[in-house]
Amino acid sequence: MNRLRLAALIPLLVVLGGCNFVVMAPAGDIAAQQRDLIVISTVLMLLIIVPVMALTVFFAWRYRAANKEATYKPDWDHSTGLELVIWAAPLLIIICLGAITWMGTHLLDPYRKLDRIAAGKPVPETVKPLEVEVVALDWKWLFIYPEQGIATVNELAAPVDRPIHFRITASSVMNSFYIPALAGMIYAMPAMQTRLHAVINHPGRYTGFSANYSGAGFSGMRFSFLGLSDGDFEGWVAKAKEAGGTLDRAAYLELERPSENVPVRFFASAEAKLFDAIRNLCVQPGKMCMSEMMAHDAKGGLGLAGIHNTLPLTYDKTTRRGAVFGDEPRYIASICTTEEAEAMMAQAPADTTPRNLTPMRGLGLPLPLFSPRGTPSLSQLAVPSRPSNS
């Protein structure tokens, strides 16, 4: 009877044929390399798992109590050959896994620029990567194309075999940007920027989503990714330009408000440096950008006068931004105008590398009393005075 019940369950396996194994059949070179890494790692681990499971069953059957013909050696306790097999095989597999993981970690680094668009096809020197700025909102995705001057909501497109450079941030809570057919998942965090380099090799419509729970509308936070030919991509851009509308700061603040199951939307133009303002949390007029705040802090800060350099928040119900000084939430007011802040962000380098890896020391704060070995102590350094408030 039990065998008949198990046999009756076999037809249900046909239902699994409708599953989309996109991770194992991707359309982008980066995702394909990640697929290969998964397969190779799994096979290497199975080289240990399968023999161990098989030998467990074999020994249990071979040396069962009812088998009187099995060899019985109660005084046996060591075999050099067996010890070599038991320890050498797993050690070699661990070494192989470590080497593959190390190489994969560096070769598939999302911040690393692509050197190929497919196996055996290097990136042509004349091809420039497509720049896309990604913003995770509640609960939708905003894509800004700075070169094309357009912006879209919940729809992303890119030409086939052209490298794509994503700059990713978030408006409020942490999310994750993930297109399984294209590349691996990477986080989207407010006040920070992450990067992803990828390429799509086959035309088609694919699904992207957030893999991080972010509230009530999380399940509907999906978007379409279109892999298009060069001509079709130009037509898609023209379609966006015909839609009309401008994504400026006012339009963004309205779009930023939480909403669920948002349909695809196009903007014919997007304000320059809007992404930098989003990343620096200063889209609201008069709010100090994080880059401006860090520049002041690097020079010693604003002193006690900075405590009063705040303005009340007019919209804070869901974004919960600012700090509470008194009976209402407030934010730090900007000293620069919007134009001056944009000019400052335009002069900032796109990529920065630390010049000195020794512990950092703020200009307005002394070193701690107990410094790490190799760093100067308080007695060896003169503590700079804070700037005057006058």
C-alpha positions in Angstrom: 0.0 0.0 0.0 2.8 2.4 0.9 4.5 1.7 -2.5 1.3 2.5 -4.3 1.0 5.8 -2.5 4.5 6.7 -3.4 3.9 5.8 -7.0 0.8 8.0 -7.0 3.0 11.0 -6.1 5.3 10.5 -9.2 3.0 12.4 -11.6 3.2 15.4 -9.4 6.8 15.8 -10.4 5.6 16.9 -13.8 4.4 20.1 -12.2 8.0 21.0 -11.5 8.5 21.3 -15.2 6.8 24.7 -15.1 9.5 26.1 -12.8 11.8 28.8 -14.2 15.3 27.8 -13.4 16.7 31.2 -14.5 19.7 31.0 -12.2 20.8 27.8 -14.0 20.0 29.2 -17.5 20.9 32.9 -17.4 21.0 35.3 -20.3 24.0 37.4 -19.1 27.7 36.5 -19.0 28.2 37.4 -15.3 25.2 35.3 -14.3 26.5 32.4 -16.5 29.9 32.5 -14.7 28.1 32.5 -11.4 26.1 29.5 -12.6 29.3 27.7 -13.5 30.8 28.5 -10.1 27.7 26.9 -8.4 27.9 23.8 -10.5 31.6 23.3 -10.1 31.4 23.8 -6.3 28.4 21.4 -6.0 30.2 18.7 -8.0 33.3 19.0 -5.9 31.3 18.7 -2.7 29.4 15.7 -4.0 32.7 13.9 -4.5 32.8 13.7 -0.7 29.1 13.5 0.1 28.1 10.7 -2.3 30.9 8.2 -1.3 30.3 8.9 2.4 26.5 8.3 2.1 27.1 5.2 0.0 29.7 3.7 2.3 27.4 4.4 5.3 24.7 2.2 3.7 27.3 -0.4 2.6 28.9 -0.8 6.0 25.5 -0.9 7.8 24.5 -3.7 5.4 27.8 -5.5 5.2 28.5 -5.7 8.9 25.0 -6.3 10.1 24.6 -8.8 13.0 22.9 -11.3 10.7 25.8 -11.5 8.3 28.0 -14.2 9.8 30.4 -14.2 6.8 31.6 -10.6 7.4 35.2 -10.2 8.7 35.4 -9.5 12.4 38.6 -7.9 13.8 37.9 -6.6 17.3 41.6 -5.6 17.8 41.9 -3.5 14.6 42.5 0.2 15.2 44.7 1.7 12.5 45.4 1.7 8.8 47.9 4.1 7.2 46.5 3.7 3.7 42.9 4.3 5.0 44.0 7.4 6.9 45.6 8.9 3.8 42.4 8.4 1.8 40.2 9.8 4.6 42.3 12.9 5.0 43.9 13.5 1.6 40.8 13.5 -0.5 38.8 16.1 1.5 41.9 18.2 1.9 42.4 18.3 -1.9 38.8 19.2 -2.5 38.9 22.0 0.1 42.0 23.4 -1.6 40.2 23.3 -5.0 37.1 24.9 -3.5 39.2 27.6 -1.9 41.0 28.4 -5.1 37.8 28.5 -7.1 36.2 30.7 -4.5 39.1 33.1 -4.4 39.3 33.5 -8.1 35.5 33.8 -8.5 35.3 36.4 -5.7 37.8 38.6 -7.6 36.8 37.9 -11.2 33.1 38.4 -10.4 33.5 41.4 -8.2 30.5 43.6 -9.0 32.7 46.7 -8.8 35.2 45.3 -11.4 34.8 46.6 -14.9 34.1 44.0 -17.5 36.9 42.8 -19.7 34.6 40.5 -21.8 31.0 40.4 -23.0 30.9 36.6 -23.4 33.3 33.7 -23.3 36.1 34.4 -25.9 34.6 37.9 -26.7 36.5 40.8 -25.1 34.8 44.2 -24.8 35.5 46.2 -27.9 37.6 49.3 -27.2 35.1 51.5 -29.0 32.1 50.4 -26.9 31.2 52.6 -24.0 29.3 51.1 -21.0 25.7 52.1 -20.6 25.3 54.2 -17.5 22.2 53.6 -15.4 21.4 55.1 -12.0 19.1 53.0 -9.8 17.1 54.2 -6.8 15.1 51.8 -4.7 11.9 53.5 -3.5 9.0 52.4 -1.4 7.8 50.2 -3.2 9.1 50.7 -6.7 12.3 51.1 -8.7 13.5 54.3 -10.4 16.0 54.1 -13.3 17.8 57.2 -14.5 19.7 57.2 -17.8 22.0 60.3 -17.6 23.4 59.9 -21.1 19.9 59.6 -22.7 18.4 62.1 -20.3 15.4 60.0 -19.5 14.0 58.2 -16.4 11.7 55.2 -16.0 9.8 53.6 -13.2 9.6 49.8 -12.9 11.1 49.2 -16.4 14.7 48.9 -17.3 16.2 48.3 -20.8 19.7 47.8 -22.2 21.2 46.8 -25.6 22.5 43.3 -26.0 26.3 42.7 -25.7 26.9 46.2 -24.3 28.4 46.5 -20.8 26.1 48.1 -18.2 27.4 50.2 -15.3 24.8 50.5 -12.5 25.1 53.0 -9.7 22.7 52.0 -7.0 21.2 53.7 -3.9 18.0 53.8 -1.9 15.7 56.5 -0.6 14.7 55.1 2.8 15.3 51.5 3.9 17.9 49.0 2.7 16.9 46.9 -0.4 18.6 44.6 -2.8 18.8 45.0 -6.6 18.6 41.6 -8.3 18.1 40.4 -11.9 18.7 36.7 -11.8 19.2 36.4 -15.6 21.7 39.2 -15.6 24.0 39.1 -12.6 24.2 38.6 -8.9 22.3 40.5 -6.2 23.7 43.7 -4.7 22.4 45.9 -1.9 20.8 49.3 -2.3 21.4 51.4 0.8 20.4 55.0 1.6 23.1 57.6 1.8 25.5 55.1 0.1 26.3 54.0 -3.5 27.0 50.5 -4.6 28.0 49.5 -8.1 27.3 46.6 -10.5 28.9 45.8 -13.9 27.0 43.4 -16.1 26.0 42.5 -19.7 23.0 40.9 -21.3 23.8 38.5 -24.1 20.3 37.4 -25.3 17.3 39.6 -26.1 14.2 39.0 -24.1 12.1 40.2 -21.2 13.4 39.3 -17.7 12.2 39.9 -14.2 14.1 41.9 -11.5 13.1 42.4 -7.9 14.2 43.2 -4.4 15.3 40.2 -2.3 15.2 42.3 0.9 11.9 42.6 2.9 11.2 46.3 3.1 7.6 46.7 4.2 4.0 46.3 3.2 4.5 46.7 -0.6 7.6 44.4 -0.8 5.9 41.6 -2.7 5.0 44.0 -5.6 8.4 45.6 -5.8 9.2 44.0 -9.2 10.3 45.4 -12.5 10.9 44.3 -16.1 14.3 44.2 -17.6 14.4 44.2 -21.4 17.4 43.0 -23.5 17.1 44.8 -26.8 19.0 45.1 -30.0 20.6 48.5 -30.6 17.8 49.6 -32.9 15.1 48.5 -30.5 16.9 50.2 -27.6 16.9 53.5 -29.5 13.2 53.0 -30.2 12.6 52.4 -26.5 14.4 55.6 -25.6 12.4 57.5 -28.2 9.2 56.1 -26.6 10.3 57.4 -23.2 10.9 60.9 -24.7 7.5 60.9 -26.3 5.8 60.2 -22.9 6.6 63.8 -21.7 7.1 64.9 -18.1 10.2 65.9 -16.3 11.7 64.2 -13.3 12.9 67.2 -11.3 13.2 67.5 -7.5 9.6 68.2 -6.9 8.5 65.3 -9.1 10.9 63.0 -7.3 9.6 64.0 -3.9 6.1 63.2 -5.0 7.3 59.9 -6.6 9.2 59.0 -3.4 6.1 58.7 -1.3 5.2 55.1 -0.5 3.0 53.4 -3.1 2.3 49.8 -4.1 2.0 47.9 -7.4 3.1 51.0 -9.4 2.7 50.7 -13.2 5.5 51.4 -15.6 6.1 55.1 -16.0 8.4 57.2 -18.3 9.9 60.7 -17.9 11.1 62.4 -21.1 13.8 64.2 -19.1 15.5 64.0 -15.8 17.2 66.8 -13.8 21.0 66.6 -13.9 22.7 65.5 -10.7 19.4 64.3 -9.2 20.9 60.9 -8.4 23.7 62.6 -6.4 21.2 64.6 -4.5 19.2 61.4 -3.7 22.4 59.7 -2.5 23.4 62.6 -0.4 19.9 62.9 1.2 19.4 66.5 0.1 16.7 66.5 -2.5 14.6 68.7 -0.3 15.5 72.4 -1.0 17.6 73.9 1.8 18.6 70.5 3.3 22.4 70.1 3.8 23.9 67.3 1.6 26.0 64.7 3.3 29.0 65.6 1.2 28.7 69.2 2.4 28.3 68.0 6.0 31.4 65.8 5.7 33.4 68.7 4.2 32.5 70.9 7.2 33.4 68.1 9.6 36.7 67.6 7.9 37.5 71.2 8.7 36.5 71.0 12.3 32.7 71.3 12.1 30.5 74.3 12.7 31.0 74.5 16.4 28.2 75.2 18.9 26.5 77.4 16.3 25.8 74.2 14.2 23.3 73.0 16.8 20.9 75.8 15.8 21.4 75.3 12.1 18.2 73.2 11.6 14.8 73.6 10.0 11.6 71.7 10.7 10.6 68.8 8.5 7.4 69.2 6.6 7.0 65.6 5.5 8.3 62.9 7.8 5.5 60.5 8.4 6.9 57.5 6.5 10.5 58.4 5.7 11.3 59.2 9.4 14.2 61.5 8.4 15.9 64.0 10.6 16.3 64.2 14.4 14.0 65.4 17.1 15.3 68.6 18.8 12.4 69.6 20.9 8.8 68.9 20.0 9.2 68.3 16.2 11.5 66.5 13.8 14.1 68.7 12.2 16.9 68.4 9.6 20.3 70.2 9.1 19.9 73.3 7.0 22.3 73.8 4.1 24.8 76.6 4.0 25.2 76.3 0.3 22.6 77.0 -2.3 21.3 74.1 -4.5 23.4 75.3 -7.4 26.6 75.5 -5.2 25.9 72.0 -3.8 25.5 70.5 -7.3 28.7 72.2 -8.4 30.5 70.7 -5.4 29.2 67.2 -6.2 30.3 67.6 -9.8 33.8 68.4 -8.8 34.0 65.3 -6.5 35.9 62.3 -8.0 33.7 59.4 -9.1 36.0 56.9 -7.4 38.2 57.4 -4.4 40.9 55.2 -3.0 42.3 55.7 0.5 45.8 57.3 0.4 46.7 56.1 3.8 45.5 53.0 5.6 46.6 54.1 9.1 43.7 54.9 11.6 41.9 58.0 10.6 41.9 61.1 12.9 39.3 63.8 12.7 40.5 67.4 12.8 38.2 68.4 15.5 38.8 65.4 17.9 42.0 64.2 19.6 43.2 60.6 19.4 42.0 58.2 22.0 44.1 57.7 25.1 44.8 54.1 24.2 46.0 54.1 20.6 46.7 51.0 18.6 50.2 49.8 18.3 52.2 51.8 15.7 50.0 55.0 16.0 51.2 58.1 17.8 49.9 58.8 21.3 48.4 62.0 22.6 51.8 63.1 24.0 53.3 62.9 20.5 50.6 65.0 18.8 49.4 68.5 19.3 45.6 68.6 19.5 44.3 71.3 17.1 42.0 73.8 18.5 38.4 74.0 17.3 37.5 76.9 15.0 36.2 80.0 16.5 32.5 80.6 16.5 32.9 84.3 16.0 
